[in-house]
């Protein structure tokens, strides 16, 4: 889990962003999402929250990336009790397959869902 926050991309033209590096193991996935996902509220006005969001991605890790993203949006909609969100919701997933054993090239797959 990466815990970095900053200004959204594309909000202002001349903004500096913090950069960093992280080692990613083969067969890893990275998810980046807008706050509308974890701030989605239930009919009882309870937020979905960061803990549920983390559990959602861990619990669906066995799915292919595209299906995992669809499941995330579907499950948060079900939590809300309807198909509408109060805020924008965008989820981007990146799957890293790593180096092929036969010496082939690395493979990186990216998908998005909103």
Order of alpha helices (4+ residues) and beta strands (2+ residues): beta-alpha-alpha-alpha-beta-beta
